[in-house]
Each structure stands twice: as C-alpha cells, then as structure tokens.
Amino acid sequence: MRHGRTWAALLVALTLATAMTAPVGIARAAAAQSTAKAKKQALHQFTGVVTALNETSITVEKSGKKPKTMVFTRHAEMNTQGGELERESKVTVYYRDEDGKPVARKVVVKEADGS
C-alpha cells in the first residue's frame, strides 16, 4: 500500500509539472512565430546601380568583393525620392519579402558624383 501512495503522489506531481510548463512552451512558440512574422514585415534595404527598369520591376546590381544582383517587383504604392529613377542611377531600394520575392516599397535615388 505504501508504494501505491508514493506512485500516486509522484504521478500527481508529474502531472502538475507538465501542466505548468505547457503554457510556457506555447508562449515561446507564439513569441517565435511573431518574431518570424515581424522579420517578414520589416523593410530590408539594398544599394546599388539600376541595370534594368520597366513598369513592373527594377533590377539593381551591387559591385565589390561580393557582387550581387537583385530583381525587385514594384509595389503599387511604391514611391521614389531624391530624383528621377532611370538606368545607371545609384539607388537604395527598401523592400519586403512577400511570398519569397522582394517587393520594392520605396526607392531613394542618390545624387550623381559631381564630375
């Protein structure tokens, strides 16, 4: 009988411990999910030179030690600041990842060097 009480007490303690840690695990999962969602919603930036341009997309190339080219889809409400957006312009594109694709929200055109 004595062992039966010990096992019962152990089972109750284990059940309570599990019940108390479950909400913490759920809260951590929710926090991780909201952090991932916040990262998706955050604006990223990419600076380089416009190599191609049309009504629906902008292609920007960055040179240097690690050259990279990105093609951005234009958002319907995208705005441009600092000057005329055209080929060979140096720009900073502020974008969001939407469905795995970069979508330009804002483009800042840099002034040309005075040469």
Secondary structure, 3 states (H helix, E strand, C coil): CHHHHHHHHHHHHHHHHHHHHHHHHHHHHHHHHHHHHHHHHCCEEEEEEEEEECCCEEEEEECCCCCEEEEEEEEEEEEEECCCCCCCCEEEEEEEEECCEEEEEEEEECCCCCC
